[in-house]
Amino acid sequence: APHVAGIAALVLSAAVEHNIPMTVEKLRDILERSCWDIYKYNDSKYEGGLGRGQIDAGFAMQILLAGEDQPVEQPQHVQTTAGEYDVRVTWEVPADFFGNAIVSTDAYIGLKTLEGVDFDHLPVGYKKMVVKNDKEAGQTDGIVFSDLSPGTSYYFALVAVDRQGLQSEPVFFKTKTQDAATDPDDNNRQVFQLHPNPFKESLFLAFPKSAREKKIAIRILNAIGNRVYTDEVIGGTEPYQMNLKHLAAGVYTVIITNQEEEEAYVVIKH
């Protein structure tokens, strides 16, 4: 497009003026990194069909003149609040090299330390969630990791990502969920519960009072959505044991159907 060629010429002219070495690959990289993400403003059916994005001439010049080292701030003031089955993590939204708020935060969780883990090729047993940022730098953002096991230590990492796709250094931390409360009257349970989570061979399903004496359908899907386990059971006062020894280690989704209502839970096998 003519405007792309014009911005490319502007960047090349500035590179010559400031004696900055330039190659075709470097020019293309600068132009692509300057683009605004236009897909969040358009229908998802256009995803990937509208090009790299909208080129920002001013930002392209900033990228060129700032040099090679443009570090992204780490998430700051990270705080955790642990429940029995979940952990809420909050942080202060960081900024990129130019003071703009980052576009997203990659949040990781696992049962072992994430230090030294290749985030681009996560090993089995770790999970990544992307938190899109719509806040200003300095404001508070957060995420809730749910369907965890009581009294279990989990390891976390946060990585800030700016609009160029550059990443901050990770922030590592560890949090333990609260121990399960002793309920003197488990017969009054109001929700389904899956435990332990993570599990090794067997997973137990405890039924809420509303599901007693009713047919309950169970489906388990792997990470790519394939069904790996199905069962039907009549809800009772005792937890139902599922033998899942045959499943590979990884993250699974358990879908429980009670009459016409469905509930989905995420579990980890290790």
Residue pairs with C-beta under 8 A, 6 or more apart in sequence:
3 55
4 31
4 55
7 31
7 55
7 57
7 60
8 27
8 31
10 57
10 60
10 61
11 22
11 27
11 30
11 31
11 60
11 61
11 64
12 22
12 27
14 20
14 61
14 64
14 65
15 21
15 22
15 64
16 22
18 64
18 65
20 64
20 65
30 60
30 63
30 64
31 55
31 60
32 52
32 53
33 60
33 63
33 163
33 164
33 165
33 166
34 55
34 56
34 57
34 59
34 60
34 63
34 164
35 52
35 53
35 54
35 55
35 56
36 53
36 54
36 56
36 163
37 53
37 103
37 163
38 50
38 53
38 54
39 46
39 47
39 48
39 50
39 53
40 132
42 50
59 98
62 98
63 70
63 164
66 97
66 98
70 96
70 97
70 98
70 164
70 166
71 97
71 166
71 168
72 94
72 95
72 96
72 97
72 102
72 160
72 161
72 162
72 166
72 167
72 168
73 94
73 95
73 96
73 102
73 160
73 168
74 94
74 158
74 160
74 168
74 169
74 170
74 171
75 91
75 92
75 93
75 94
75 105
75 158
75 160
75 168
75 171
76 91
76 92
76 94
77 91
77 92
78 89
78 90
78 91
78 158
78 171
78 173
79 89
79 90
79 91
80 87
80 88
80 89
80 90
80 156
80 173
80 175
81 87
81 88
81 90
82 88
82 175
82 176
82 177
82 178
83 177
83 178
84 150
84 177
84 178
84 179
84 180
84 181
85 146
85 147
85 148
85 149
85 150
85 177
86 144
86 145
86 146
86 147
86 148
86 177
87 144
87 145
87 148
87 154
87 156
87 175
87 177
88 142
88 143
88 144
88 145
89 107
89 142
89 143
89 144
89 145
89 156
89 158
90 140
90 141
90 142
91 105
91 140
91 141
91 142
91 158
91 171
92 138
92 139
92 140
92 141
93 101
93 102
93 133
93 135
93 136
93 137
93 138
93 139
93 140
93 141
94 101
94 102
94 137
94 160
94 168
95 101
95 102
95 137
95 138
96 102
96 162
96 163
96 164
96 166
97 162
97 166
99 137
100 137
100 162
100 163
101 133
101 135
101 136
101 137
102 133
102 137
102 160
102 161
102 162
102 163
102 168
103 132
103 133
103 161
103 162
103 163
104 130
104 131
104 132
104 133
104 160
104 161
105 130
105 131
105 133
105 141
105 143
105 158
105 159
105 160
105 161
106 119
106 128
106 129
106 130
106 131
106 158
106 159
106 161
106 167
107 128
107 129
107 130
107 131
107 143
107 145
107 156
107 157
107 158
108 114
108 117
108 119
108 122
108 126
108 127
108 128
108 129
108 156
108 157
108 158
108 159
109 126
109 127
109 129
109 145
109 154
109 155
109 156
110 117
110 125
110 126
110 127
110 154
110 155
111 125
111 152
111 153
111 154
111 155
111 198
111 268
111 270
112 125
112 155
113 155
113 172
113 174
114 126
114 155
114 156
114 157
114 170
114 172
115 157
115 172
117 123
117 126
117 157
119 128
119 157
119 159
119 170
122 128
124 248
124 249
124 250
125 198
125 249
125 250
125 251
125 268
125 270
127 251
127 266
127 268
129 143
129 145
131 141
131 142
131 143
133 141
135 141
145 154
145 156
146 266
147 194
147 197
147 265
147 266
147 267
148 154
148 177
148 197
149 177
149 195
149 196
149 197
149 198
150 177
150 178
150 179
150 180
150 195
151 176
151 177
151 178
151 179
151 180
152 176
152 177
152 198
153 174
153 175
153 176
154 174
154 175
154 176
154 177
155 172
155 173
155 174
156 172
156 173
156 174
156 175
157 170
157 171
157 172
157 173
158 170
158 171
159 167
159 168
159 169
159 170
159 171
160 167
160 168
161 167
161 168
183 189
186 206
187 209
187 237
188 209
189 206
189 207
189 208
189 209
190 208
190 209
190 210
191 208
192 205
192 206
192 207
192 208
192 211
192 256
192 258
192 263
192 265
193 205
193 206
194 203
194 204
194 205
194 206
194 254
194 265
194 267
195 203
195 204
195 206
195 239
196 203
196 204
197 203
197 267
197 268
198 267
198 268
198 269
198 270
199 244
199 267
199 268
199 269
199 270
200 269
200 270
201 243
201 244
201 245
202 241
202 242
202 243
202 244
202 245
203 241
203 242
203 244
203 254
203 267
204 239
204 240
204 241
204 242
205 216
205 218
205 233
205 239
205 240
205 242
205 256
206 239
207 216
207 235
207 236
207 237
207 239
207 240
210 258
211 235
211 258
212 235
212 236
212 237
213 234
213 235
213 236
214 234
214 235
214 258
214 259
215 232
215 233
215 234
215 235
216 232
216 233
216 234
216 235
216 256
216 257
216 258
217 230
217 231
217 232
217 256
217 257
218 229
218 230
218 231
218 232
218 233
218 242
218 254
218 255
218 256
218 257
219 227
219 229
219 230
219 254
219 255
219 257
220 227
220 228
220 229
220 230
220 244
220 247
220 252
220 253
220 254
220 255
221 227
221 228
221 252
221 253
221 255
222 228
222 247
222 250
222 252
223 250
223 251
223 252
228 247
228 252
229 242
229 244
229 247
231 242
233 240
235 258
244 269
247 269
248 269
249 269
249 270
250 268
250 269
251 266
251 267
251 268
252 266
252 267
252 268
252 269
253 264
253 265
253 266
253 267
254 264
254 265
254 266
254 267
255 262
255 263
255 264
256 262
256 263
256 264
256 265
